[in-house]
Amino acid sequence: MTDERVDGADDIEAVAADCELVEVAVGDRVDGVATVTLDRPDARNALNGPLRAELKEVLAAIEDSGVRVVVLTGAAAAKAFVAGADVEELRERGTIAQREASKRPRVYEVVDDLRQPVIARINGHALGGGSELAQACDVRIAHERAKLGQPEINLGIIPGGGATQRLPRLVGEGQAMRLILSGELVDAREAQDIGLVDVVCEDEDELDEEVYGLAEAMTGNSPIALEIAKKAVKAGSRMDLEQGIEYEAELFATLFSTADKNEGIDAFFEDRDPEWQGK
C-alpha cells in the first residue's frame, strides 16, 4: 500500500467525523478502498432514521471522491451486519408517515446506484432491512455465523426496502417466495447455495482476506471501466435481453473515447502495468 491519498478523502473523513453511527476509513487496508462501518451496537445496527441519514451523507461524499471500491460492514461490537429496521419506529408510523419515509432515494437506492462497486462484508446477521441493504450491494461475502432473511411477515408487514424485487432476481422467484412468505432465516452456507451470498468464510481473517483481496483486484482496473461495467451488469435485471445487449454495446463503444482504453491496450502491448487516469 502506498501513502498516496485519494481525491476527496479529507472531505469523506470530515463528513464521517460528524457522524455518531457511521465510521469511514479510506485506504487503511487497500489504496482506493473506503470501508464504511455501521456502528450502532446497542441495537445491533438496526436501521433507524439517524443511521440511514448518516450513511447517505457518507456515501454522497464517497460518490464524489476518488475512492474506487466501497466495503460496507457492521461494527464488531454490534455482532451483526444489520439486524433489521428499527421496529420501534415502524410501530409509531401510519400510512402517510411511512410513505414519506419511503421517498426515494432511500439508502438502498443510494447503495445500488453508487458509481463505485460496493462489497457487503456480512460479519453477522443481515435481517429484514439488513438483508435488503446487502442485496443492494454488488457482491456479498459473509462470515459463516451470519444468518440472512426477511422476517417482516412475522410482524404483519412485507419487506419495504426492495427485497420483493431484488431477492427474486438473486435467488429466483421460488426461493424468494419461501423466504418472504415464511419469514424463515437461512444460514450463510444455505444463502450461498441459493445465490443470496457469493462467498462464505470460516473466520474473520478469511473474511478480510476475501473482501479486501477482491477489493484490491477491482482497484487495479480503470475506475471508469469499473463504473461502466457495473452499469452494464445492473441493466441486465432491468431490461429484456435485446435491450440489455444494445445497452452493453453502447457502453462498450463509449469507453473507446477514454484515455484509459488507450492506456490499457498500450500497457498490454508493452507488457507493463497500466497507469489509469480515470478518464
Secondary structure as GFF3:
##gff-version 3
##sequence-region A 1 279
A	DSSP	alpha_helix	9	17	.	.	.	ID=ss1
A	DSSP	beta_strand	22	26	.	.	.	ID=ss2
A	DSSP	beta_strand	33	38	.	.	.	ID=ss3
A	DSSP	three_ten_helix	41	43	.	.	.	ID=ss4
A	DSSP	alpha_helix	49	63	.	.	.	ID=ss5
A	DSSP	beta_strand	69	74	.	.	.	ID=ss6
A	DSSP	three_ten_helix	76	78	.	.	.	ID=ss7
A	DSSP	beta_strand	80	82	.	.	.	ID=ss8
A	DSSP	alpha_helix	87	92	.	.	.	ID=ss9
A	DSSP	alpha_helix	95	101	.	.	.	ID=ss10
A	DSSP	alpha_helix	107	113	.	.	.	ID=ss11
A	DSSP	beta_strand	118	122	.	.	.	ID=ss12
A	DSSP	beta_strand	125	127	.	.	.	ID=ss13
A	DSSP	alpha_helix	129	136	.	.	.	ID=ss14
A	DSSP	beta_strand	139	143	.	.	.	ID=ss15
A	DSSP	beta_strand	147	149	.	.	.	ID=ss16
A	DSSP	three_ten_helix	151	155	.	.	.	ID=ss17
A	DSSP	alpha_helix	163	171	.	.	.	ID=ss18
A	DSSP	alpha_helix	173	182	.	.	.	ID=ss19
A	DSSP	beta_strand	185	187	.	.	.	ID=ss20
A	DSSP	alpha_helix	188	194	.	.	.	ID=ss21
A	DSSP	beta_strand	199	201	.	.	.	ID=ss22
A	DSSP	alpha_helix	204	219	.	.	.	ID=ss23
A	DSSP	alpha_helix	223	235	.	.	.	ID=ss24
A	DSSP	alpha_helix	241	254	.	.	.	ID=ss25
A	DSSP	three_ten_helix	255	257	.	.	.	ID=ss26
A	DSSP	alpha_helix	259	270	.	.	.	ID=ss27
###
